[in-house]
Amino acid sequence: MNLIEENKMFDKMKAGEPVLGCQVRSRSTLIAEMAAYSGLDYVFIEGEHFVHNIESAENLFRAVQLGGAVPIMRIPSHEDGLILQVLEAGVMGVIFPHIDTAEQARHAVNEVKFAPVGHRGYGDSARASKYGYVSDEKYLEFVNRNVMCIGMIESQQGIDNLDEILESGIDVLRIGARDLSLDLGYGGKVTPEVRKIVEGLCRRISASKVILGDAGLGGLTSQEDFDYVRNLGCKMFTVGSDMALVKKALNSKVAQFAEMKANK
């Protein structure tokens, strides 16, 4: 019986293929599992801007994996204990917001990866190691090959330190275009000036050994939009969040109902 499976999302990105995911904000295991069954590559648990505890996160990871997708999670801080707990709960990728320095990037790698790559502490009875049913040697090697350390560039400081961050051992970098816009004084809007800066960052990351995830520039509104983002080197695409999708559907039905009443 194979107790652990390779990270298919990571494998695809390393091979240069794009992957598709959905962000889950609602804490609903039902939604997370259903989203995974839809054929998505990954489900992104949003733990920075929405409230999750470790137990709710663990249940979401379990639901996503049951549906056949890869669970990843954005955490609200770089706190060591929090990082280790989501890892032990079975997440396959940790997204670190606001990677501004090489030291922060190296710290992230150290917390996600086992020696000799990092300095993650080892526990042999948590969900991630199937409660100890996976041998130590196999599990340590599996984690270093499959569990992703994902950082976000969201500030001028991050731009200034990008070369060193790219050499930190981090697996994937994403660009938070709106936070970057705020930091640069553009009010959170992806203006032409911000877009040009993001495009430059994409080129620098794509030219390195680090995988470029999402650049915050969309990619799914049209074939032209998709080609534009793909040509920048981006590998991670998202259909949005569960809440946004429900909101859009509800608004559409409410508007449709209003139109039907008006036409009666």
Protein Blocks (a to p, Z undefined) as FASTA:
>chain_A
ZZbdcdfklmmmmnopacdddddfklpaklmmmmmmnopabdcddfklpccdfklmmmmm
mmmmmnopacddddfbfcfklmmmmmmnopabdcdehifbfklmmmmmmmmpccfkbmcd
cdfkbfklonopacfklmmmmmmmmmccddddfbfklmmmmmmmmmnopabdcddfklmm
mmnonnopacfklmmmmmmmmmmmmmmmbdcfbeolgjilbmklmmmmmmnopabdcebj
fklmmmmmmmmmmmmmmmmmmmZZ
